[in-house]
Amino acid sequence: MRGYEFPRHYIRSVKHAISRRQRYVQYSTIAARLVRQALKSDIRADAMKRDGVQGLQMSKCS
């Protein structure tokens, strides 16, 4: 006897939600980088230190 299997539509909706979230994180990272680059030079140095810092780690979902 096999274990419980999730319905296909549920799996598709979860994968879609994960994909949407990943696209938003990428979008917000790009937007933050552009804002930092647009700052005046005296403030830009401090902001650029945060350019490589990202609180989330992205990995491919299978």
N, C-alpha and C positions, 0 to 999 in steps of 0.2 A: 504494500500500500504506500502510495506517495504522500508526501506532506502537502500542506495547503499551498496553493499557487495563487498569487494575486491576479486579478483580471487584467487583461492586456491594456484596457483603456486607463486603468489606474497607473500602471507602469509608465505608459506614454505621458500621462499628465505630470508625473513626478519628474521624469526626464526633462520635460519641457520647462518646468519650474526651475530646475537646476540650471538649465541652459540660460534662461532669462536672467537669473541671478548672476551668473558668470559674466554675461554681456553687460549688466549694469555695473559690476565691479570694474570691468575694463573701461567702460565709459567714464566712470567717476575718477579713475586713476589718470586718464588722459586729460580730463577737465582740470583736475588739480594741478597737473604739470603745466598746463597752459596758463593757469592763473598765476602760478609761481613765476613763470617766465615773463609775465606782463607787469610784475611789480617793479617799483622804482629800485634803482641799484642799491641804495642803502639798506633796504629791507630784503632784497632778493637773496643776499648771501645767506642769511639765516633760514630763509624758506627753502633754498636749494639743498640744504643739508637734509631736509626731510624728503627729497625727491625719490630716493631709492628705498625709502621705508614703506613697507606695505604690511598691514596687519593680517592679511589673509594669505593663505597659501593655496594656489590653484592646482588641482590634479584632475586628470582625465577620468571621467566616470565610465564604467563599462556596462 
